[in-house]
Amino acid sequence: MEQEKGISFFDILVFIKKHLIFIIATFVIFCVSGLSYSIITDKDSYYSNINFYVTYNGESDSSSINSINYGRLAAKTFAEAINSDSNLWKRIEVKANSNIYAAYGDSVKAPTYTQIGSSISAKYDESLESMIFSVKYTSSDKRIVAPLLNATIDVVKELTTVDNSEENVFKYYKVGTFGYVNEEDVYNNPSKVKNITIISALSGLFIGISGSIIYECSSHKIRNIDDIERVCDIRIIGQVPDLPTESEEK
Amino acid sequence: MNEKAIDISKISPDSEYYAYYNRIQDELKYASLNNHYKVFSSLSPKSALRKTKSLLNIAILFGQDEYRTLFIDLDMRNKTLEDYFDNVNKLGISDYLTNRASKEEIINKSLRKNLDVIFSGSDTIFPSSFLESNKLDEFINELKEQYDYIFVNVAPLYKNTDAVNISRFVDAYLFNVALRKTKTLDIKLAMDIIHKNNLNVIGTIITNSSIKKKLK
């Protein structure tokens, strides 16, 4: 008769049976917590973006390489100007409020920069031989996205045509757009409720199982012959399985 | 116990369970042959480690081998033995020691083949004091004349000194360890008691093993 050593499949089944309630409990608690948290905090958001194509219009060199470099610089400058909440954003805000008022009256207002999610990226488009920089706004209020982007188009155009000051890097560029943004161009970014709940559920499962394993490891229970031989100097003369219960026997 | 407890007599002799118990029975027979052991008991660090069940099954096997066998339950605090038998006389050793029943009244004859059983009997306030009485010694000595093997069930080691007290008439002990239930520390404490009291433990039995095959 072979003596029992190591961890068998039966050991795993016993472990699961023993800790099943704890594992299910942590799973359910985390599921509910994750779901509640995401329902309370997470909402649908709306986004859209506009693209500007920027071509260097300087006097010294108009090669594509310079266009790329200056295009990048323009995108960077523009992003920094907005991020630092300078006059640029205020100008966009004023324009946006004017657009919003035209569409919805007094009931809606353009958000401040901290209330809106924005991202600005730049890349070179070979077919257009121009830098394309893209501005994306995200908001929980669908109505403000298009007016805000359209205000941005107007402000950037003004920068390149009206403002001739030395600090204005946009004056060296020819900036064009692909047109204004309509309400149909604003897309829904679905809520992350499902994702957060799934992550919470998996975390609950992980914590439940690892908690049970830690408990088992720290409980110092005898699991195999080796464990017994380590602490018991009496010779092992046999092992006996559990007899079946009356119902199993029938 | 929710379900009626089942012992090895209810199982087909062809089953693998017999093979495991036969091995232990052979060890006891061998020890008995060499040392003239007649009275066996079983130790366990804590309760619910299948101590009673495994000892009863071993006793049943001795009975099935045509030995006159007696099983005495001296665990007066935890009366699990009664779960294995139907319609028995519940008078037991405590009734005999308090003169409320005679020797003949407390011995349940042939509950299994060649196996008589004495239950622990009526509840008592100080069970340990009964186990120290001379009357018990005399009773066991009488029984030794009548039976080939006597198996004595006693309370676990951690609860009290019962297992140590009966060492004066127990020839050899088995030590029970249950996989996934007994803790290392409990075994160490039990080993300490065993060595300090010079108990004659002839082997360890591992219970709650994972072999569980469908019976024929």
Boltz contact constraints between the chains, C-beta under 6 A:
constraints:
  - contact:
      token1: [A, 4]
      token2: [B, 209]
      max_distance: 6.0
  - contact:
      token1: [A, 8]
      token2: [B, 210]
      max_distance: 6.0
  - contact:
      token1: [A, 10]
      token2: [B, 210]
      max_distance: 6.0
  - contact:
      token1: [A, 220]
      token2: [B, 183]
      max_distance: 6.0
  - contact:
      token1: [A, 220]
      token2: [B, 184]
      max_distance: 6.0
  - contact:
      token1: [A, 221]
      token2: [B, 180]
      max_distance: 6.0
  - contact:
      token1: [A, 221]
      token2: [B, 183]
      max_distance: 6.0
  - contact:
      token1: [A, 222]
      token2: [B, 177]
      max_distance: 6.0
  - contact:
      token1: [A, 222]
      token2: [B, 179]
      max_distance: 6.0
  - contact:
      token1: [A, 222]
      token2: [B, 182]
      max_distance: 6.0
  - contact:
      token1: [A, 228]
      token2: [B, 177]
      max_distance: 6.0
  - contact:
      token1: [A, 231]
      token2: [B, 184]
      max_distance: 6.0
  - contact:
      token1: [A, 231]
      token2: [B, 187]
      max_distance: 6.0
  - contact:
      token1: [A, 231]
      token2: [B, 188]
      max_distance: 6.0
  - contact:
      token1: [A, 232]
      token2: [B, 187]
      max_distance: 6.0
  - contact:
      token1: [A, 232]
      token2: [B, 204]
      max_distance: 6.0
  - contact:
      token1: [A, 234]
      token2: [B, 175]
      max_distance: 6.0
  - contact:
      token1: [A, 234]
      token2: [B, 201]
      max_distance: 6.0
  - contact:
      token1: [A, 234]
      token2: [B, 204]
      max_distance: 6.0
  - contact:
      token1: [A, 235]
      token2: [B, 203]
      max_distance: 6.0
  - contact:
      token1: [A, 236]
      token2: [B, 204]
      max_distance: 6.0
  - contact:
      token1: [A, 237]
      token2: [B, 24]
      max_distance: 6.0
  - contact:
      token1: [A, 237]
      token2: [B, 27]
      max_distance: 6.0
  - contact:
      token1: [A, 237]
      token2: [B, 203]
      max_distance: 6.0
  - contact:
      token1: [A, 238]
      token2: [B, 23]
      max_distance: 6.0
  - contact:
      token1: [A, 238]
      token2: [B, 24]
      max_distance: 6.0
  - contact:
      token1: [A, 238]
      token2: [B, 205]
      max_distance: 6.0
  - contact:
      token1: [A, 239]
      token2: [B, 206]
      max_distance: 6.0
  - contact:
      token1: [A, 239]
      token2: [B, 209]
      max_distance: 6.0
  - contact:
      token1: [A, 240]
      token2: [B, 20]
      max_distance: 6.0
  - contact:
      token1: [A, 240]
      token2: [B, 54]
      max_distance: 6.0
  - contact:
      token1: [A, 240]
      token2: [B, 207]
      max_distance: 6.0
  - contact:
      token1: [A, 241]
      token2: [B, 209]
      max_distance: 6.0
  - contact:
      token1: [A, 241]
      token2: [B, 211]
      max_distance: 6.0
  - contact:
      token1: [A, 241]
      token2: [B, 212]
      max_distance: 6.0
  - contact:
      token1: [A, 242]
      token2: [B, 208]
      max_distance: 6.0
  - contact:
      token1: [A, 243]
      token2: [B, 6]
      max_distance: 6.0
  - contact:
      token1: [A, 245]
      token2: [B, 3]
      max_distance: 6.0
  - contact:
      token1: [A, 246]
      token2: [B, 3]
      max_distance: 6.0
  - contact:
      token1: [A, 246]
      token2: [B, 4]
      max_distance: 6.0
  - contact:
      token1: [A, 246]
      token2: [B, 6]
      max_distance: 6.0
  - contact:
      token1: [A, 249]
      token2: [B, 6]
      max_distance: 6.0
